[in-house]
Amino acid sequence: MLKLKVLKLVALLIISSQSWADQEVRVRLATNEHAITLKGLSLSFSANSKVLAIGNSKKLLTSKHDVRKEKGFWLLGKAKVYAERIKVFGDFIQINSHQYIPSGSELIGKRNGGFDIVAKMPLDDYLKVVLPSEMPVAWPMQALKAQAVASRSYTLSLLNERKHLHFDVEATIADQVFDLINH
């Protein structure tokens, strides 16, 4: 079984060696959330291709929004939003004052009433955060290069395995650590 996985991984690397840089990765940053507080500069939200709330884009204003998922709708502050997903835009976006998320991250509703937070980004950008999250950048260059190849290979294999899901990789030790705070 392990040999088969290794052969699949090698085959995937050979096939994708020319086009891997164009790949996008869907990173699940948090799972089974029910209520969060989002804080950031110039926050805005969209759902069903419509803007829901906009921070003042001319001034760098910090705003704070409570978001909760109920069965069938979202509560964004006091407003009810009927959508499966909500996109969050802004700068320096924090969840519950501790975890940063990239602009464009999606809050994706689940059947249990909770939601996942998923960010979509180019593979190169993902690896730039994963590498220093997985190992000290002070380590020898050859070790960093080996980790980069291993991280890329692992991610590419998961892209294929999880294409039927709404995410490709977990941002935790379950897959590869993706830590925007220390990046």
Disulfide bonds with the S-S distance in Angstrom:
none
